[in-house]
Amino acid sequence: MTRRFPERLTPLANRLGLQPLYGDIHNHSALSYGHGRLEDALARAALQLDFVSVTGHAAWPDMPIDVPEVAHIVDFHVKGFAKLKANWKGHFETLSTYENPGNFAVFPGYEIHSCAHGDYTIVYADLDVAEPELADTPEDLKSALTAAKGDRALAFPHHIGYRQGARGINWDTFDPELSPFVEMFSMHGCAEESESERSYLHSMGPVNGASTMRAGLKRGAVFGIIGNTDHHSAFPGSYGHGRMAVYAGADDRDAIFAAMRARRTNALTGDNIHLLTAIGDTVQGGIAAPSDKAVLDIEAIGGGFIDVIDVSRNGALFARISPELEPAPVDPGDGATTETILYVELGWGARGKSHDWAGTLNLEGGEFLSVEPRFRGAEIVSPLEGEDEAAVLPTLDLTGGRVTFSVTAAANPNNVTPATQGFAIRLKAQPGARLKAELSGKQLDIAIEDLFEGAVSGNLGPIDSPAYRFHALPRPHQWQWQGSVALGALEAGENIYVRLREKTGQMAWTSPIFCRKEA
């Protein structure tokens, strides 16, 4: 089972000695309040991530216990905190069971709510934590973690976009030594800036401009950014709800934690996008010295059609790259075959129903190189919103040149919330290649050239029955880009980051590169 596409010819990553690894370090299960077994959460994470921390809810020092209108919220938090305390010691055996060195790293973690300072998630580097360190302020939390674990623990503000006082970030008490990064994207929404197509819709409220990533950068704060799901039904890495990437020197827990500490991180919505930037040898999250003629190197491999790559400098758009207009694929291929990405999406049908999909795919006149799961869990944040979906693990396998899969997909609950399931296949195809598929008993024979022209979709039965979609195939220059952007004079106090948007709406953001006199 391949959780991510394999290593490719990526000159910038190779030069810097780094590789992208994908994870989710803020998500929930019935370990505290939430739904689903911890074992199910870890199994789902291992299916499509390189690392995970399944987060417990530990404390809320300034919880509004005297406000009758939110008594129901107080109640499930108090019960959840007690549940984590009871489960804490025993859950390490489960975490250790799923640890797979060199393939899948498991980090222990928990979160502390705070109206005054914003919610913080704590992550430990090692699986040997006697008990959670609790504190009322980031300053006290830093002291407690340092005393207990030295530099082998960190904490980061999550769902930062809520207003201060409503569990959003407090930039006045933010400490980069405690928090190398902030969670800018999750199923709560996007907090890059005030306006976004992925708005905060939870009952806690909308995004507040002073709490955004760009507001923190304007204040001069130094931090990386990440995405996580904050999923509450035992489904870490749930597709479209948020993920993070680290650029690490190796696929092991120490290298992953070191990359976190160094802010070599990205925020992602769903696709495992490779988006790497550097000024000289200074990678995203790093601090570069002032320069008269700085150049930003960019290397991008999308999970599908890349729409735009934007370079943001000091809070303003500095450059916009369209691979359609400025083609520069990382690997254009040899001309005899075309390497591309096939995204298979399954679901639809009558609302309130679901379908158990199973099938196989073969490619005549080509080769399947790897598969990438794009499975999602139910849209649940509060434990009052519903129960966990049935704990059935999806399957996806590439063996003997054939892809086999099984997954349950619920119908979309409305016209704006997707519940589809899917997976992507990296493939090479010769002219005249044909895709042979069997989807829940339905036989399909599709010319690859037709998919280069556009998507192919259909239903298993009549209208309102479950449906499938084979997304259009991108040419190499449409899903890859590499190049440089001249920055001119780079001065102390500046910050630069890159955002990539795919045509499907999936996105990736790099941590900023900061310019300071003492680099």
N, C-alpha and C positions, 0 to 999 in steps of 0.2 A: 504494500500500500504506500503510495507516494503522497505525502501531504502537501508538497509544494513542487513546482516545476524544478527540474534538476539544474545544476550549474551550467551556465552557458559561457560562450566567449563574451566576457564583459570586461573590456580593457581597463576601465577606471577602477572597478572593484578589484581586479587582479593586481593593478598597480598599488592599490592601497592595502592589499592583503585582507580584504573584508568580504563577508558574505551576508546576505539578508536572511534573517530567521524571523518567524512570525508567531505571535502569541497574543494572549489575553490575560491580563493580571488584575482584572476587576470584574468579577461575576459571582453569582450566588447560587446556592442550592439549599436544601433543608438542613445544612450544617448549622445554620442559625435560623433567621426567617427567610423564606423562599421555598421553592418546590423542587422536588427531585432528589434522588440519592446522590451523595458525594461520588460514589463509584460510577454512576451514570455520567456525571459531569466530567470526570477524568477520562472515561472511555471515549466520550464524544470529543473532548479536547485532543486526545491522542490521534483521533481520526484525521484531523485537519489542521493541527497546530504543531509548532516545534517546542513551545513552552507554555506553561499556564500557572496561575495562582487562583485557586478557588477561594473566594473571599468570605469570611464570616463577618457578621455585624457585632461589634464589641461594646460600644458605649455611645452615649449622647449626653455630655456633661451639662449642657444648658437646654435640655429637653423641656418643652412648654407643658409641664405637668399640671399647671393650674388653669389651663385653657379648655373649658368643656367642649368646645367645637372640634377639638382634635384628640379627644380622649381615646377614640378608637385607634388612632395612629400611635399614641403613647403605649397603648396596651400591647400591640403586636411587636413594638420595639422592645419593651421590657421583657416579654417572653422570649424574643429572639436572642437578646443578650444573654439571658440565663441559659438558653439552649447551647450557645457557643461555648460558654464557660464549662458546661457539663461535657461537651463533646471534644474539647480542645486536645486534651492529652491523648485520647484514643485515636483521633483522626490522623495522627502522623503515621501509623501503621498502614493506613489506606494510601496516603500520599506516597509512601516509600514503595508500595506494591506497584504503582503505576510509573514510577521513575524508571527511565530507560536511558542510561548514560550514552551520550553521543547521538541520541535520536529524539528524546523527549524529556525535558526537564520540568520538574514540579517544584514550585516555590510556595512556602506557607505564607499566609497573609490574612489580614482582617481590616476592618475600617472603623473609624471613629467619626460620628456625625458632630457637627458644630454649627449653630446659627451664627456665632460671632466670627469664626475663623474659616468656615467652609468645611466640607467633609474631606477627610484624608484617608487614603488607603496605605497600609503599611505592608511592605514586602521584605521578607528575610532571605538571605542568600543561601541558608543551609536548613536542613530538616532536623534541627535540634533545638527548638524553642520551647522552654519550660512553660511559659505562660505569656499572654499578650501584655505588652507594655501600654498602659493607659495613661492619658494626660489630658489636661483641660486646654492647653495651648500648644501651638507648634514649637514654641521655645522649650516648654517642659517635655514635649514628646522627643525632641532632638536630644535633650539631656538624658532621658531615660533610655532611648535606643543606643546612644553612644556608650553609656555606662554598661549596658547589657551585652552589646554585640560589636562595638567599635564601628568599623565601616561596613559591616556585613548586614546592614539593614538600611532601608530608605523609606520615605513616605512621600506621597504626592497628592495634591488636591485633585479631586475628581468632580465631574459635571460643574466645571468652574463658572459657567455662564449665568447661573442664578445670581440674583442680586445679593450683595453683602447683607447679612442678617437673615437671609432665607437659604442658608447652606450653600451659597456661592462663595467663590474665592475672596479672601481678604488680602489684597496685595500688600497692605501695610505690615502684615505679619508673615508674609511669605519669606522663606529662607532657602536660598539655593543650595546650601550645604545639607539641609535635610531633604530637599526635594529637587533632584536633578531635572525633573520634568513635570508637566501638568497634563491632565487628561482633557484634551481639547474636543474630542469627539467620542460619543457613545450613543446608545439607543435613546438617550435623552435628547440628542441633537448635536448641532455644531456650534462651537463658541469661538470660531476664528475671529469674527468681527460681528458687528451689530446685525447686519443683513445676511441672510443665508437661505438657500432653498431647503435646508434641513433645520427647521426651527424647533425650539423647545416647545413641546406640546403637553408635557406632564402637568398634573394638577399643582405642582410646586410653583409653576409660573413660567414666564417667557425669559428670553435672554436679556440681560442688562448690559449696556455698552461698556460700562466701567469694569465689568468682570471678564471681558473677553481677552483672548490671546493678544490681540493688537494693542489693547489698553495696557497690558503688562509690559509689552515691548516698548511702548511709548514712555513708560515710567522708568525705563532703563534696566528692568529686571532681566536676569540671565537665566534661561530655562530651555529645556527641550520640550517637545510635545509628543503625545501618544494618543492612540485611540484604544478603547476597550468596549466590550459590549454592555457592562453593567446588567447582564441578563440575570433574571431571577428564577429561572426554571431549569437549572442544571444543563446549560448548553453553551459553554465557553466557545468563543469564536463564531457565534451564530451569524450567518452571512448577512451583511448589510447593516449590522448593528454596531460595528466598530472592531478594529483590531489594531495591533501595533506591530512595528518591525524594529528590530535592532540590527545594526551592522557590527558583527562580531568577528573576531579572528579565528574562531573555531566553534563547532557545534557542541558546546558543553556548558554546564551551569555557571562555572566561574567566568568563562568568556562572555556569556550572555549578561551576567550581572555586572561585569566590568563595562560592557557596552552601555548598559543602563546608566551606570555612574558617570560615564563619559558623555552622556546625552546624545549618543549616536543612534537616534531613534526617529521613527516616522509615525504619523497617525494615518490610519487607513479606514475606509468604510467597509470594505468586504474583499475585493480582489487582492491577491497577494502581489501587489505591484512592487517592482524594483525601481526605486527612485533614489539615486545617489548623487550627491553634490560635493564639490570640494573647491577650495581656493588654495592652490598649491597642494600641500599635504594636509590642510585643515579641512576635516570632514564636517558635515552638518552637526550642530551641537557644539562645535569647537570655537576657539577664539583665535582670530587671525590678527596679525600685526597690521598697522596702517601701511598703505602702499600707494605709489604713484600710478601704477598700471596693473590693477588687479583683474584677474580673469576667473569667472565662475565656470567650472566644468560640470556638465550635467550628463547623466546616463539614465535612461528610462526604458523599462520593459513593462508594458502594460498587460492587463489581463484580457484585453480586447482592443477595440478601436480607441486610440488616443485622440481626444478632441483638441485640448489645448494644454500647454505647459506654461504656467505663469511664474515669473520671477518678481517677488515682492521685495522692495527695498525701503526700509524705514516707514512702513505702513502704506506705501503707494505702489501701484503697478509700475514696474520698471521695464519689463520685457514680456512679450507674449509670443510663444512659438506654436505654430501649427505644423505638425508633421505632414499634412497634406500639401502645404505650400512650401515647406522647407524639409523635404525628405532627407533623412540621415539615419538609416537603420543601423543598429549595432552589428547585425549579421545579415546582409542582404541575400545570402544563399548563393548557390552555384548556377542557378538558372534552369537546371534539369528538373529540380523539385522545388516546391514552395513550402516553406515552414509557416505554420499558422496556428490559430487557437480556435477550437470549436467549443462553444458554450451550449450545452443542452439544458433546457429549462422545462420543468414538469409541474403541472398543477391545474389551476383554473377549475371549471365545473361549477355546479350549483352551490350557492352559498350554504354554509353549514355542513357540508359534506367533505369527505376526504377519499383518497384513492391510494391503494397500495401498489406502487409501481415496481416493476422488475423487468429487466431486459438485458440485451447484449448488443454490442456494436462491433462491426468489423470494417476494415478499410481495404478495398481491392485497388491495387495500384498505388500503394502508399504504406506508411508505417505510423502507428501510434507510438509516441515517445514517452508520454507520461500523462497522469491524470491528476486533477486538483479538485477536491470536494468543495462544493458551495452549498452546504446544508445549513438550514436555519431552524431556530426554535421558535416557540410561540411568543407573540408580542405581549409579554407580561413584565411589569416593573414592580408594582405593589403586590403584596401577598393577598390583598383583598380583591384583586382583579380576576382571579381564576385559578384553576388547578393546572398542574404540570401535564403536558402531553404524555401519552403512553411512552414508557421508557424502552423504545425499540431502537436499537442502534442501526443507522443506515449502513449499507455496505457499498464499497466501490473498489474494483480491483482491475488491474491490467496484467494479464498473464497470457503468454503464448500469442501475443499480438491482438488479443480480444479484450474488450472492456465489458465487465459485467457489473450490475448494480441492483440495489433494491432500496427503496425509500418511500415513506408515506408523505404525501403532500395534501394539505388541506386546501380547500377552495379559498380564494382571496376574500377576506371578510367585507371589503368595500372596494370602491374603485381607485383608492389611493394607497392602500396598504398591501404590499405583496406578501403572499404566504407560499410562493412557489419554492420548489427545491431544485437543485441543479448540480452540475459538475462541468468542468472544463477539461478538454483533451488537447495536449500539444501534439501536433502531427506534422508529418511531411507527406506531400501528395504530388504525384506525377500528373501530367496532363491526361485527362480521361479517367482519373480515379473515381471510384464510386463508394459511397458509404452505404453499408448494409446494416440495418437496425431492426431489432425486434423489441417493441415496447408493449408490455402487458398483452402479448399475443398478436399485436398488429405488426405486420411486416412492411418494411420501408426500403426503398432502393433509390438513393438520391445521388445525382451527379455532383461531385465536388465543385465543378464549374458553376452550377446553379447557386451554390451557397456563397461563392465569391460575388454573385450578382445580388443576393439578398437572402433574408431569412426564409426558412420553410417551416410552416406550422400546420397543425391539423388536430382533430379530435379523435378520441377512441371510439366515439359513437356519434349520436346526433348532437345538435346544438345544445349547449349547457352541459355537455359531458366533459370529463377530464381531457385536457389538451396538452400538447407538447409544442416546443419551439426549438428548432435548430437555428441558432443565431447566425447572422451573416459572418463570413470568414474575412478577416483582415489580411491584406498583403503585408510583407515584412515592414515596409516603411510606414504602415498605418498603426502598428502596435509596438514599434521600437523607435527610439531617437537617441542620438548622442551628439554632443557638440559643446560649444563654449559661448559664453556671453561676456563681452568686454564690459567691465565695471568702471574703468577709468580710475580716478583717485578714490581710494577707500580710506575713510577717516575714522578716528576713534569715536566710539559712540554709535556707529551704524550697526544695522542688522539686516540680514538677507535670508529669505527662505523661498522655497519653490513649492508650488501646488500643481498637481496633475489632475485633470478631469477626463474621464472616458466618456464616450458617447452614451453609454448606458447610465451615466450619472455617478458611477463609482469613482472615488477620489483617493488621492494620497497627498500628504503634506510632509515635507522634511522639517526637522528641527532647524531653527535659524543658525546661521553662522554669524558670530558677533565679532566686531572689530574693537579692540582695546589696545592701549599703548603697551601694556605688559602682556604680550601674547605667550 
